[in-house]
Amino acid sequence: MTNVPLIYVWIGHTLPVWANDSLELSRGLCGVETILLTNRTVEESNHVDNHYYIEDFFGGDNLLDDENLNVASKFRNGFWLKTLQRFFVLKKFMAYSGINRAFHAELDNIIFDISGLPAKLDSINSGLFCPRDSIARGIASLIYINEPSALECFDAVDIKDAGVSFNDMTFLGRMLTTSDLFHSLPTENSFDIKEQHKWKFINPDSLGGIFDAASIGQYLFGIDGRNTFLPSFNGFVNENSGDNLTNLSFEIHRSERLCLVNLLNDTKNYRLFNIHVHSKIFNVIKNNEVCRNIVNRVNSGKKTLIKKSFGYGN
């Protein structure tokens, strides 16, 4: 097992109900040590290798202080605020623990075998590696850091503006465009040969795979139930998808800890290192047979009802 860990950050009084299924699933697939950073009010998790409390290393600042919230960042109990604050937590924890290289993933992701990635990415460059779904947005679904100083740019962020003039995605997009320490990981956009690429990214052949910023998880497993009042299906294609997703097929092989993306009319396939499960249906897809059936139906052009009820939420 590589000594480069996968670090999750959750700022809040409790974990979401789907979190343990997500953590358990990725722990068995990712091939690296998993670390969870939470507030002390969260019960210690047995679904990661190590669980640390933010209060033990972060210092006197209260990440949950409601005084930091403005009207926009009060959305979902400070969602936009916390998505930025996690980078402050990462920076402090890497310094506290002496970790110089780490992956970070958002909790609603399936992480497949990433144990071979550090050596490949280290040979390419140093800094922070992040997928993006547009020129303006980086999405930290799964990122890699091999130069902790890349996180220092977040020190200049005024989190009280989070959700108003910018958010974590637009800030990452800006840094990926302007900073030599930020590098774009390949996504399904890498396969889009119909249009000129809008940004520079690492060649997927160099890594043997691609990353899901947002699109693939929405296509395979549906959108977040909190974003639609109506029942919804998978097969969703968002506006930033690269190659027509119907031109791709997917295979999940849990025994081999991998997901494959196949390009139709091409013998080449690539690993998919993560799937961003926006719908949070980990209680459903933790069942290998059910997960396989959903994916196979998408591959054959058939949709599956993911959210069955009316109302906002799952």
C-alpha positions in Angstrom: 0.0 0.0 0.0 1.3 3.4 -0.9 2.1 5.8 1.9 0.1 8.6 0.2 -3.3 8.7 2.1 -6.8 9.7 0.9 -8.1 12.4 3.2 -11.8 13.3 3.7 -12.9 16.5 5.4 -16.4 16.9 6.9 -17.2 20.1 8.7 -20.4 19.8 10.7 -21.9 18.4 13.8 -22.8 15.0 12.3 -22.0 13.0 9.2 -24.8 12.6 6.6 -26.7 9.4 6.7 -25.1 8.1 3.6 -21.5 8.8 4.6 -20.6 5.5 6.2 -21.7 3.5 3.2 -19.6 5.8 1.0 -16.6 5.5 3.2 -16.8 1.7 3.6 -17.2 1.3 -0.2 -14.2 3.5 -1.1 -12.0 2.1 1.7 -12.3 -1.4 0.1 -11.5 -0.1 -3.4 -9.0 2.8 -3.2 -5.9 0.9 -2.3 -4.5 3.6 0.1 -4.9 4.6 3.7 -8.1 6.5 4.3 -8.3 9.4 6.8 -11.4 11.2 8.0 -11.2 14.7 9.5 -14.3 15.9 11.3 -15.5 18.0 14.2 -15.4 16.4 17.6 -19.2 16.0 17.8 -18.9 13.3 15.1 -18.8 9.8 16.5 -15.5 8.0 15.6 -15.9 6.1 12.4 -14.8 2.5 11.9 -15.1 2.9 8.2 -11.7 4.6 7.7 -8.2 3.7 8.8 -7.8 6.8 10.9 -10.1 9.5 12.2 -8.8 12.8 13.5 -10.7 15.7 15.1 -10.3 19.1 13.6 -10.2 20.8 17.0 -7.0 19.0 17.9 -4.9 20.6 15.2 -6.8 23.6 13.6 -6.4 26.1 16.4 -8.8 28.6 17.9 -10.9 29.4 14.9 -14.5 28.1 15.0 -15.3 26.6 11.7 -19.0 26.4 12.6 -19.4 30.0 13.8 -22.7 31.2 12.4 -21.3 34.8 12.4 -19.2 33.8 9.4 -22.4 33.1 7.4 -23.9 35.7 5.0 -27.3 35.3 3.3 -26.0 33.3 0.4 -23.7 31.0 2.4 -26.5 30.1 4.7 -27.6 27.8 1.8 -27.7 24.3 3.2 -26.3 25.3 6.5 -23.2 27.0 5.1 -22.5 24.7 2.3 -20.4 27.2 0.2 -18.5 28.3 3.3 -17.6 24.7 4.3 -16.5 23.7 0.8 -13.8 26.4 1.0 -13.0 25.9 4.7 -12.0 22.3 3.9 -8.9 23.5 2.2 -7.9 25.4 5.3 -8.4 22.2 7.2 -6.3 20.2 4.7 -3.5 22.7 4.9 -3.4 22.7 8.7 -3.6 18.9 8.9 -0.8 18.3 6.3 1.4 20.6 8.3 0.4 19.0 11.6 0.8 15.4 10.5 3.9 16.0 8.3 2.1 14.6 5.3 3.6 16.0 2.1 1.6 14.1 -0.5 -2.1 13.3 -0.2 -5.3 12.7 -2.1 -8.5 14.5 -1.1 -11.9 13.4 -2.1 -15.4 14.8 -1.5 -17.4 12.3 0.6 -20.0 11.6 -2.2 -17.5 9.8 -4.4 -16.6 6.2 -5.1 -12.8 6.1 -5.2 -11.3 3.2 -7.1 -7.6 2.0 -7.0 -5.4 5.1 -6.9 -2.3 3.5 -5.4 -0.4 3.8 -8.6 -1.2 7.4 -9.3 1.3 9.3 -7.0 4.4 8.0 -8.9 2.8 9.0 -12.2 1.7 12.4 -11.1 4.9 13.2 -9.3 6.8 12.5 -12.5 4.6 15.1 -14.4 4.7 18.1 -12.1 4.2 19.4 -8.5 1.4 21.3 -6.9 -2.3 20.6 -6.8 -4.0 18.4 -9.4 -7.7 18.9 -9.9 -10.3 18.0 -12.5 -12.4 20.7 -14.1 -15.7 20.6 -16.0 -15.3 24.0 -17.7 -12.7 26.7 -18.1 -14.2 28.6 -15.1 -14.6 25.7 -12.7 -12.4 23.2 -11.0 -14.2 20.5 -9.0 -12.4 18.9 -6.1 -14.3 15.5 -6.4 -10.8 13.8 -6.2 -7.6 15.9 -6.1 -3.9 15.1 -5.5 -1.5 17.4 -3.7 2.3 16.8 -3.8 3.3 20.3 -2.9 1.5 21.6 0.2 2.5 25.2 -0.5 -0.1 25.1 -3.3 -2.8 25.4 -0.6 -1.4 28.7 0.6 -3.4 30.6 -2.0 -6.5 29.8 0.1 -5.2 32.1 2.8 -6.2 35.1 0.8 -9.8 33.9 0.4 -12.5 35.9 2.3 -14.9 33.1 3.2 -17.6 35.6 4.1 -18.1 36.2 0.4 -18.5 32.5 -0.3 -21.6 31.8 -2.4 -21.9 35.5 -3.4 -19.2 36.5 -5.8 -17.4 33.1 -5.9 -17.2 29.6 -4.5 -14.6 26.8 -4.2 -15.2 25.7 -7.8 -14.7 29.1 -9.4 -11.6 29.8 -7.2 -10.1 26.5 -8.3 -10.9 27.3 -11.9 -9.1 30.6 -11.5 -6.1 29.0 -10.0 -6.0 26.2 -12.7 -5.9 29.0 -15.3 -3.4 31.3 -13.6 -1.1 29.3 -11.3 1.9 27.2 -12.2 1.1 25.1 -9.1 -2.3 24.0 -10.3 -2.8 21.3 -12.9 -5.9 20.0 -14.7 -6.6 16.3 -14.4 -8.2 14.6 -17.5 -11.9 14.0 -17.5 -14.3 12.7 -20.2 -13.6 16.1 -21.9 -10.3 14.5 -22.9 -12.1 12.4 -25.4 -13.9 15.2 -27.1 -12.3 15.6 -30.5 -15.2 17.5 -32.0 -14.2 20.8 -30.5 -10.9 22.5 -29.8 -10.0 21.9 -26.1 -10.6 25.0 -24.0 -7.9 24.2 -21.4 -4.7 22.3 -21.0 -4.9 19.0 -19.2 -2.7 16.0 -18.5 -2.9 13.4 -21.2 -5.0 10.5 -19.9 -2.5 8.1 -21.6 0.1 9.3 -19.1 -2.1 8.2 -16.2 -4.0 5.3 -17.8 -7.2 6.9 -16.8 -9.5 9.8 -16.2 -11.4 11.5 -13.4 -15.0 12.4 -12.9 -15.5 16.1 -12.1 -19.2 15.9 -12.1 -20.8 14.6 -15.3 -20.2 10.8 -15.2 -21.7 10.4 -11.7 -24.8 12.3 -12.7 -25.1 10.2 -15.9 -24.7 6.8 -14.1 -26.4 7.4 -10.8 -28.5 10.6 -11.2 -28.6 14.1 -9.8 -28.8 15.2 -6.2 -32.4 14.7 -5.0 -32.2 18.0 -3.2 -32.0 19.8 -6.6 -35.3 18.6 -8.0 -38.8 18.4 -6.7 -39.8 15.7 -9.1 -38.9 12.0 -9.3 -35.8 11.6 -11.5 -33.9 9.0 -13.5 -30.2 8.6 -14.3 -28.9 9.2 -17.8 -28.7 12.9 -17.0 -26.3 14.8 -19.2 -25.2 18.1 -17.8 -24.2 21.2 -19.9 -20.4 20.7 -19.3 -20.2 17.1 -20.3 -17.3 16.5 -22.8 -17.7 13.6 -25.2 -21.3 12.5 -25.7 -21.6 10.2 -22.7 -23.7 7.8 -24.8 -20.5 7.2 -26.8 -18.9 5.7 -23.7 -19.6 2.5 -21.8 -18.6 1.7 -18.2 -17.6 -1.5 -16.3 -17.2 -1.8 -12.6 -15.0 -4.6 -11.3 -15.0 -4.5 -7.6 -12.8 -7.5 -7.1 -10.1 -5.8 -9.1 -10.9 -2.4 -7.5 -11.4 -0.6 -10.8 -13.9 1.0 -13.1 -13.2 1.1 -16.8 -14.4 3.6 -19.4 -14.7 2.1 -22.9 -14.8 4.3 -26.0 -17.3 2.9 -28.5 -15.8 2.1 -31.9 -12.4 2.0 -30.3 -10.5 -0.9 -28.6 -8.9 1.4 -26.1 -10.2 1.7 -22.5 -9.2 3.8 -19.5 -9.5 3.5 -15.8 -12.0 5.8 -14.1 -10.4 6.7 -10.8 -13.6 8.1 -9.1 -17.3 8.4 -9.7 -19.0 11.5 -8.2 -22.3 10.2 -6.9 -24.3 13.4 -6.6 -27.5 11.4 -5.8 -25.9 10.0 -2.7 -27.5 6.6 -3.3 -24.7 4.6 -1.6 -27.1 2.5 0.3 -28.3 1.2 -3.1 -25.1 0.9 -5.1 -23.2 -0.7 -2.2 -25.0 -3.8 -3.5 -22.6 -5.0 -6.2 -25.4 -6.7 -8.3 -27.7 -3.7 -8.1 -24.9 -1.3 -9.0 -23.9 -3.5 -12.0 -27.5 -3.7 -13.3 -27.9 0.1 -13.1 -24.6 0.6 -15.1 -25.4 -2.1 -17.6 -28.8 -0.5 -18.3 -27.2 2.9 -18.9 -24.7 1.2 -21.3 -27.7 -0.2 -23.2 -29.5 3.1 -23.4 -32.0 2.4 -20.6 -32.7 4.7 -17.7 -33.3 3.7 -14.1 -35.6 5.5 -11.7 -33.3 6.9 -9.0 -35.4 9.3 -7.0 -38.9 7.8 -6.6 -40.7 10.4 -4.5 -41.9 14.0 -4.9 -40.3 16.7 -2.8 -36.7 18.0 -2.3 -34.5 15.3 -0.9 -33.9 11.6 -1.5 
